[in-house]
Amino acid sequence: MKRPLCQLIAVLFAGGYLLALGGCGKTADPDTATSKQDGPGVAYFSPHPGETWKYKVQKEIPIELRLSEADAALRPQRTDTAHLITFEQVRTCTGEREIEALGKTLTTIAISENGKVMGEELYQLGSEGILSWGWIPANVKDGEAHLLEEGVTIATPDMQPGQTWEWLGRDPGNPFLFRVIERGMVTVPAGTFQATRIQITSEKISPHPVTGNDHVTYLKRSLWFAEEVGVIKEDIVYYGEQHVRVKQHSELVHWVLPSGEPPSKKVMVNTDGTAPGAPEAEEPFAP
């Protein structure tokens, strides 16, 4: 099942490809923005309570791999080469909450998939960008959640193609590399936006579950960020040395601003000429 942005960042390498919570560190190019989020100016991403993003997610798993119970419950379609799974993810800003374990007041975004509540992402937001502090699953209390010891910079307003930074997991020899790939106009079902593509890559060496020999698994993830909107598109590829294990693609299909909140002038209009977030008749999601 698709893991939300902050969950993937916060727990990559804890098991297969989830980021370890202990012994984390970050290095960056000199021009990379710092993790401080309390500077002056307009925030790069500042969602309002009640703001909602709906995504259509399509997941492809090779036919030879066994499906998890969660994936099988999503009624996958079967082709000659893969299981195809389609579902809806909804992210809703629930405002700000003080997280005692971190001693910080953070913006919380609730996640649900096909109507099932998964948990909340925790973000520190400001004029210098988006900082992730972890993920609280729906069945875990705030004080029992395994949050990050240091926030991860996900995106900054001044990021430029070619800019890079690293985040270290439990094994410093296998860092996560963040790279700004490109900026440009991107069209998704929710509209057309000026967006920046960030690619996250990593590799892990671990014993093969059958042979016991060391083998390498890789993660390549691309996120398209639109200023003041958030993630509008995402691609994830998880693969071994010889073949792809999982491919996943998601796109923003509906973006709803709270009543009375006009879209920013920086946000592009939809392809039908209306402003993103404008009221419209909702169509039921069909997997």
C-alpha positions in Angstrom: 0.0 0.0 0.0 1.2 3.5 -0.8 2.9 5.2 2.1 2.4 9.0 2.4 5.2 11.4 1.7 6.2 11.9 5.3 5.9 8.3 6.2 8.2 7.3 3.4 10.8 10.0 4.3 10.5 9.3 8.0 10.8 5.5 8.0 12.8 4.7 4.8 15.3 1.9 5.7 13.7 0.8 9.0 12.9 -2.5 7.2 13.2 -2.8 3.5 13.5 0.8 2.2 12.4 2.9 5.2 14.6 5.6 6.8 16.0 4.7 10.2 15.0 7.0 13.0 18.2 6.6 15.0 21.6 8.0 14.0 20.2 10.3 11.3 22.1 13.2 9.9 22.0 15.6 7.0 24.6 17.1 4.7 24.0 19.6 1.9 25.6 21.7 -0.7 26.6 25.2 0.4 23.7 26.7 -1.5 21.1 24.3 -0.1 18.6 26.0 2.2 19.0 25.3 5.9 16.4 23.5 8.0 15.4 26.6 10.0 11.8 27.4 9.2 11.1 30.6 11.1 12.6 33.2 8.8 10.7 36.2 7.4 8.6 36.3 4.3 5.8 34.3 2.7 5.8 30.6 3.4 6.6 28.3 0.4 3.8 26.0 1.5 1.2 27.1 4.1 -2.0 24.9 4.0 -5.1 26.0 5.8 -7.1 23.8 8.1 -9.6 22.0 6.0 -7.6 22.2 2.8 -7.8 18.9 1.0 -5.9 17.1 -1.7 -7.2 14.0 -3.5 -4.9 11.7 -5.5 -5.5 8.8 -7.9 -2.8 6.2 -7.2 -1.8 3.4 -9.6 0.5 0.7 -8.4 2.1 -2.0 -10.5 3.5 -5.2 -9.0 5.2 -7.9 -11.2 3.0 -11.0 -11.6 5.6 -13.3 -10.0 5.5 -11.5 -6.7 3.1 -12.4 -4.0 0.6 -9.7 -3.0 0.3 -8.5 0.6 -3.1 -8.8 2.2 -3.5 -5.1 2.0 -2.8 -5.0 -1.7 -5.0 -8.0 -2.4 -7.9 -6.3 -0.6 -7.7 -3.4 -3.2 -9.1 -5.7 -5.9 -6.1 -5.6 -8.3 -6.5 -6.2 -12.0 -4.2 -8.8 -13.5 -2.4 -8.6 -16.8 0.1 -11.0 -18.4 3.0 -9.3 -16.5 1.7 -7.4 -13.4 -1.0 -6.8 -10.8 -2.5 -3.4 -11.3 -3.9 -1.6 -8.2 -5.8 1.7 -8.3 -7.0 3.5 -5.2 -7.7 7.0 -3.9 -5.6 8.8 -1.3 -7.0 11.9 0.5 -4.8 14.3 2.5 -6.4 16.9 4.7 -4.8 19.7 6.7 -6.0 19.4 10.2 -4.2 22.6 11.5 -1.4 22.9 14.0 -0.7 20.8 17.1 1.9 20.9 19.8 4.0 17.7 19.7 5.4 17.3 23.3 8.0 14.7 22.3 9.6 17.3 19.9 8.8 20.4 21.9 7.4 21.9 18.7 4.1 23.1 17.2 3.7 21.4 13.8 1.3 21.4 10.9 -0.6 18.1 10.7 -1.9 16.5 7.6 -4.3 13.5 7.9 -4.0 10.7 5.4 -6.7 8.3 4.3 -6.8 5.6 1.5 -10.1 4.5 0.1 -11.8 6.0 3.1 -9.6 4.3 5.7 -7.7 6.7 8.0 -4.0 5.9 8.0 -2.5 8.5 10.3 -1.0 12.0 10.2 2.1 13.6 8.7 4.0 16.2 10.7 5.5 19.3 9.0 7.3 22.4 10.1 6.5 25.1 7.5 8.0 28.5 6.8 9.5 30.8 4.3 12.5 28.6 3.8 10.6 25.5 2.9 9.1 22.2 4.0 10.6 20.3 6.9 9.3 16.8 7.7 9.3 15.5 11.3 7.8 12.1 10.9 4.5 10.2 10.8 2.0 9.1 13.5 0.0 6.0 12.4 -3.7 6.1 13.2 -3.4 3.4 15.9 -0.5 5.0 17.7 -0.6 7.8 20.4 1.5 10.9 19.9 3.9 10.0 22.8 4.5 6.5 21.4 5.2 7.5 17.8 8.8 7.0 16.5 9.5 10.5 15.2 12.6 12.0 13.7 15.4 13.3 15.9 16.0 16.0 13.3 13.7 17.3 10.6 14.3 16.5 6.9 14.3 19.3 4.4 11.9 18.2 1.6 11.7 21.3 -0.5 12.7 24.9 -0.5 11.3 28.0 -2.4 14.7 28.9 -3.9 15.7 25.4 -5.0 17.2 25.2 -8.5 17.9 22.4 -10.9 21.2 20.7 -10.0 21.0 21.4 -6.3 21.5 18.4 -4.0 21.5 17.4 -0.4 21.7 14.1 1.6 19.9 12.5 4.5 21.7 9.7 6.3 19.9 6.7 7.7 21.1 4.1 10.1 23.9 3.2 7.7 25.9 6.3 6.7 27.2 4.4 3.7 23.8 4.3 2.2 22.5 7.9 2.2 19.4 9.2 0.6 20.3 11.7 -2.1 17.9 14.5 -2.9 18.4 16.2 -6.3 16.4 19.0 -7.9 15.9 17.8 -11.5 13.9 20.5 -13.3 11.3 23.2 -13.1 8.4 23.8 -15.6 4.7 23.6 -16.3 3.1 20.3 -15.2 -0.5 19.2 -16.1 -2.4 16.8 -13.8 -6.1 16.2 -13.6 -6.5 19.0 -11.0 -5.0 21.6 -13.4 -1.7 23.0 -14.8 0.9 24.3 -12.3 4.4 25.6 -12.2 6.2 22.8 -10.4 9.7 21.7 -9.4 10.7 18.0 -9.7 12.8 16.5 -6.8 14.3 13.1 -7.2 15.2 11.0 -4.1 17.5 7.9 -4.6 19.1 5.4 -2.4 20.4 1.9 -2.3 20.6 -0.8 0.4 22.8 -3.9 0.6 21.3 -6.7 2.6 21.2 -10.6 2.7 18.9 -12.2 0.1 16.0 -13.8 2.0 16.5 -17.1 0.1 20.2 -17.4 -0.8 21.7 -15.4 2.0 24.0 -13.7 -0.4 24.3 -9.9 -0.3 22.1 -8.2 -2.8 21.3 -4.6 -3.6 17.9 -3.0 -3.7 17.3 0.5 -5.0 14.7 3.3 -4.6 14.0 6.1 -7.1 11.3 8.5 -6.2 10.3 11.7 -8.0 8.1 14.4 -6.4 6.6 17.4 -8.3 6.0 20.3 -5.9 3.9 23.4 -6.8 4.5 26.4 -4.6 1.5 27.0 -2.2 -0.2 23.8 -3.5 2.1 21.0 -2.5 2.8 17.6 -4.2 0.9 17.4 -7.5 2.5 14.3 -8.9 4.7 11.4 -7.7 6.5 8.4 -9.2 8.1 5.6 -7.1 10.2 2.8 -8.5 11.6 0.1 -6.2 13.9 -2.4 -7.9 16.5 -5.0 -7.4 19.7 -5.6 -9.4 17.9 -7.4 -12.2 14.3 -6.2 -12.3 11.7 -3.8 -11.0 9.9 -4.8 -7.8 7.2 -2.1 -7.6 6.2 0.9 -9.6 3.7 3.5 -8.4 2.3 6.7 -9.9 0.0 9.2 -8.3 -1.5 12.5 -9.6 -3.6 15.2 -7.9 -7.1 15.0 -9.2 -8.9 17.5 -6.9 -7.6 20.3 -4.7 -10.1 21.9 -2.3 -9.4 25.1 -0.4 -11.5 26.0 2.7 -14.5 28.1 2.1 -13.6 31.8 1.6 -9.9 31.1 0.9 -9.1 32.3 -2.6 -6.3 30.6 -4.6 -3.0 32.4 -4.6 -2.1 34.5 -7.7 1.0 32.4 -8.1 -1.1 29.3 -8.7 -1.9 28.4 -12.3 -5.4 28.1 -13.5 -7.0 24.7 -14.4 -7.0 23.6 -18.0 -10.7 24.4 -18.2 -10.0 28.0 -17.2 -11.2 27.8 -13.6 -9.1 28.4 -10.6 -7.9 25.3 -8.7 -9.9 24.9 -5.5 -13.0 26.5 -7.0 -16.3 24.8 -6.1 -17.3 22.1 -8.6 -19.4 19.0 -8.7 -17.6 16.0 -7.4 -17.6 12.8 -9.3 -17.3 9.5 -7.4 -13.9 7.9 -7.5 -13.9 4.7 -9.6 -10.9 2.4 -9.2 
